[in-house]
């Protein structure tokens, strides 16, 4: 029951030539679009999978999506921004604003690429609602050194996941929006996401800095870095770098390979 035709009409008005594909099963939507890009297929496409068998998150973590339980999709298109810094933050902000435009559900952003929500009920603490994985490739038909084929992968938990043992428990969108489904959620987020990517290509992350900091789950919280350092998170800079106040002074964390956790 995917609204592929309606989505295509909305998206192609902003990105001519874009196509929409919905597959019943695939290893990973990101992996598939990266395969196509390396083979010279750099067309704009929204690729949706009802089931992912080998989905990937940041740092190689698995992200599996069963039919109906999760929304898993990738949006691929050629981009030529002046600066790629902060792209994952812009994507996360777009998703948070689409799902929770007024902030009443307290959907927050955990640097650099997760959506967190305060757990409802007595459990307290944070719950992870969604994640973002961005990959790029030159591809055979991308002829500019500043232009790359960009694949933005998104995974949103729809049903409450059964995934014990995670450092941040998983949260389902239906726990906050009981009537939500994967198709209806895709309708909410797809067009704003495309618009965000096109705006990022033109203006970069700087215009979004204040909006991100307003939803920053880590801001003014004690955090620990994967290299053992500790400090207080102080929001993000104009380029999306995380500012952490440590014993050695204020530091900018720019590598997405550095894991940041609240203490």
C-alpha positions as CSV (number, residue, x, y, z in Angstrom):
1,X,0.0,0.0,0.0
2,X,2.9,2.4,-0.8
3,X,1.9,5.7,-2.3
4,X,4.6,5.5,-4.9
5,X,2.8,7.4,-7.6
6,X,1.9,10.3,-5.3
7,X,5.4,10.4,-3.9
8,X,6.9,10.5,-7.4
9,X,4.7,13.4,-8.5
10,X,5.7,15.4,-5.4
11,X,9.4,14.6,-5.6
12,X,9.9,14.9,-9.4
13,X,8.7,18.5,-9.2
14,X,11.8,19.3,-7.2
15,X,14.2,16.8,-8.8
16,X,13.4,16.2,-12.5
17,X,14.1,12.7,-13.6
18,X,13.8,11.2,-10.1
19,X,12.2,7.7,-9.9
20,X,10.6,5.9,-6.9
21,X,11.1,2.2,-6.4
22,X,9.6,-0.1,-3.7
23,X,11.2,-3.5,-3.4
24,X,9.7,-6.4,-1.2
25,X,13.2,-7.4,0.0
26,X,16.8,-6.4,-0.5
27,X,20.1,-6.7,1.4
28,X,20.4,-2.9,1.9
29,X,19.0,0.0,0.1
30,X,22.2,1.9,0.6
31,X,24.3,-1.0,-0.7
32,X,22.1,-1.3,-3.8
33,X,22.4,2.4,-4.7
34,X,26.1,2.4,-4.1
35,X,26.4,-0.7,-6.4
36,X,24.5,1.2,-9.1
37,X,26.6,4.3,-8.6
38,X,29.9,2.4,-9.0
39,X,28.4,0.9,-12.2
40,X,27.8,4.4,-13.6
41,X,24.1,4.7,-12.7
42,X,23.8,8.1,-11.0
43,X,20.2,8.8,-11.6
44,X,18.1,10.3,-8.7
45,X,16.1,7.7,-7.0
46,X,14.1,7.0,-3.9
47,X,14.6,3.3,-3.1
48,X,12.3,1.8,-0.4
49,X,12.6,-1.8,1.0
50,X,9.8,-3.5,2.8
51,X,12.4,-5.9,4.3
52,X,16.2,-5.4,4.6
53,X,18.3,-8.5,5.3
54,X,21.6,-6.8,5.7
55,X,20.9,-3.2,6.6
56,X,23.9,-1.1,7.9
57,X,24.2,1.6,10.4
58,X,27.2,3.8,11.4
59,X,30.4,2.0,12.2
60,X,29.1,-1.1,10.4
61,X,26.3,-1.9,12.9
62,X,23.5,-4.1,11.6
63,X,20.1,-2.5,11.0
64,X,17.5,-5.0,9.9
65,X,14.0,-4.0,8.9
66,X,11.1,-6.5,8.7
67,X,8.0,-5.7,6.6
68,X,5.8,-3.2,8.5
69,X,8.1,-3.0,11.5
70,X,10.5,-0.4,10.1
71,X,10.7,2.2,7.4
72,X,14.0,1.6,5.5
73,X,14.8,3.7,2.4
74,X,17.6,5.5,0.6
75,X,17.5,8.6,-1.4
76,X,20.3,8.9,-4.0
77,X,21.1,11.9,-6.1
78,X,24.1,13.8,-7.5
79,X,25.1,16.7,-5.2
80,X,27.6,19.5,-5.5
81,X,27.7,21.4,-2.2
82,X,30.6,23.8,-1.5
83,X,31.2,22.0,1.9
84,X,29.9,18.5,2.9
85,X,30.3,19.2,6.6
86,X,27.1,18.8,8.6
87,X,25.1,16.9,6.0
88,X,24.1,14.1,8.4
89,X,22.9,16.7,10.9
90,X,20.8,18.4,8.3
91,X,19.2,15.1,7.4
92,X,18.5,14.2,11.0
93,X,17.0,17.7,11.6
94,X,14.8,17.3,8.5
95,X,13.4,14.0,9.8
96,X,12.8,15.3,13.3
97,X,11.0,18.4,12.0
98,X,8.8,16.2,9.7
99,X,7.9,13.8,12.4
100,X,7.5,16.3,15.2
101,X,7.1,19.7,13.7
102,X,6.0,21.5,16.9
103,X,8.3,19.6,19.2
104,X,5.5,18.3,21.4
105,X,6.8,14.7,21.2
106,X,10.3,15.8,22.1
107,X,12.0,14.2,19.2
108,X,15.7,15.1,19.6
109,X,18.9,14.8,17.6
110,X,21.9,12.9,18.9
111,X,25.1,14.0,17.1
112,X,25.9,13.0,14.5
113,X,23.1,11.0,13.0
114,X,20.5,9.5,15.4
115,X,17.0,10.6,16.4
116,X,16.3,10.1,20.1
117,X,13.2,10.5,22.2
118,X,12.7,10.6,25.9
119,X,11.3,7.2,26.8
120,X,7.6,7.4,27.8
121,X,6.4,5.9,31.1
122,X,8.4,4.7,34.0
123,X,11.4,3.4,32.0
124,X,12.8,7.0,31.5
125,X,16.1,7.6,29.7
126,X,16.5,7.9,25.9
127,X,15.1,5.7,23.2
128,X,16.5,5.6,19.7
129,X,13.9,6.1,17.1
130,X,15.9,6.4,13.8
131,X,19.3,6.5,12.3
132,X,21.0,7.9,9.2
133,X,23.8,6.5,7.1
134,X,25.3,8.7,4.3
135,X,27.7,7.4,1.7
136,X,29.0,8.9,-1.5
137,X,30.6,7.7,-4.7
138,X,32.2,9.3,-7.7
139,X,30.5,7.0,-10.2
140,X,31.4,6.8,-13.9
141,X,29.2,9.7,-15.1
142,X,30.0,12.2,-12.3
143,X,32.6,14.4,-14.0
144,X,33.2,17.2,-11.4
145,X,35.7,16.9,-8.6
146,X,33.1,18.7,-6.4
147,X,30.2,16.6,-7.4
148,X,29.5,13.1,-5.9
149,X,26.6,10.7,-6.0
150,X,25.2,11.0,-2.5
151,X,23.2,8.1,-0.9
152,X,21.2,9.1,2.2
153,X,20.0,6.0,4.0
154,X,17.3,6.3,6.7
155,X,15.9,3.7,9.1
156,X,13.0,4.5,11.3
157,X,11.5,2.1,13.8
158,X,7.8,1.8,13.3
159,X,6.7,-1.0,15.6
160,X,8.4,-1.2,19.0
161,X,11.5,-3.2,18.3
162,X,12.6,-6.3,20.1
163,X,16.3,-5.5,20.5
164,X,17.5,-6.0,24.1
165,X,21.0,-5.2,25.1
166,X,21.5,-2.0,23.2
167,X,23.3,0.8,24.8
168,X,20.4,3.1,23.9
169,X,17.1,1.1,23.9
170,X,15.2,1.2,20.6
171,X,11.9,3.0,20.4
172,X,9.0,2.5,17.9
173,X,7.3,5.5,16.2
174,X,3.9,3.8,16.9
175,X,4.6,4.3,20.6
176,X,4.3,8.0,20.0
177,X,2.0,8.0,17.0
178,X,-0.1,4.8,17.3
179,X,-1.7,5.0,13.8
180,X,1.7,5.4,12.0
181,X,2.7,2.9,9.4
182,X,5.8,2.7,7.2
183,X,4.0,4.1,4.1
184,X,2.4,7.0,6.0
185,X,5.7,7.8,7.6
186,X,7.5,7.8,4.3
187,X,4.9,10.3,3.0
188,X,5.7,12.5,6.0
189,X,9.5,12.6,5.6
190,X,10.4,12.0,1.9
191,X,9.6,15.4,0.3
192,X,11.0,17.5,3.1
193,X,14.2,15.4,3.0
194,X,14.7,16.0,-0.7
195,X,14.1,19.7,-0.1
196,X,16.6,19.7,2.7
197,X,19.3,18.1,0.5
198,X,18.8,20.6,-2.3
199,X,18.9,23.5,0.2
200,X,22.1,22.0,1.8
201,X,23.7,21.8,-1.7
202,X,23.0,25.6,-2.1
203,X,23.6,26.9,1.4
204,X,25.4,24.3,3.5
205,X,24.7,23.6,7.2
206,X,25.2,27.1,8.7
207,X,21.5,28.2,8.3
208,X,20.4,25.1,10.3
209,X,22.8,25.5,13.2
210,X,20.3,27.2,15.6
211,X,17.5,24.8,14.7
212,X,19.8,21.8,15.3
213,X,21.0,23.1,18.7
214,X,17.3,23.6,19.7
215,X,16.8,19.9,19.4
216,X,20.2,18.7,20.5
217,X,19.8,15.8,22.9
218,X,23.4,16.2,24.2
219,X,23.5,19.9,24.7
220,X,24.9,20.9,28.2
221,X,25.1,17.3,29.2
222,X,28.2,15.4,30.4
223,X,29.5,13.2,27.6
224,X,32.2,10.7,27.1
225,X,34.1,10.1,23.9
226,X,35.3,6.8,22.6
227,X,38.9,7.8,23.1
228,X,38.3,8.2,26.9
229,X,37.9,11.9,27.1
230,X,35.0,13.4,29.0
231,X,33.4,16.8,29.0
232,X,30.3,18.9,28.6
233,X,28.6,19.1,25.2
234,X,28.0,22.7,24.1
235,X,26.0,22.3,20.9
236,X,27.4,22.4,17.3
237,X,29.3,24.9,15.3
238,X,28.2,26.4,11.9
239,X,29.8,23.5,10.1
240,X,28.2,20.8,12.3
241,X,31.2,20.1,14.5
242,X,30.3,19.1,18.1
243,X,31.7,21.4,20.7
244,X,32.8,19.7,23.9
245,X,34.2,21.5,26.9
246,X,36.9,19.4,28.4
247,X,39.6,19.8,31.1
248,X,41.9,20.8,28.3
249,X,39.5,23.5,27.0
250,X,36.9,23.6,24.3
251,X,37.3,21.0,21.6
252,X,35.7,20.5,18.2
253,X,34.7,16.9,17.4
254,X,34.4,16.5,13.7
255,X,34.8,12.8,13.0
256,X,31.7,10.7,12.8
257,X,33.9,7.8,13.7
258,X,34.2,9.2,17.3
259,X,31.4,7.8,19.4
260,X,29.8,10.3,21.8
261,X,27.6,9.1,24.7
262,X,25.9,10.9,27.6
263,X,27.5,10.0,30.9
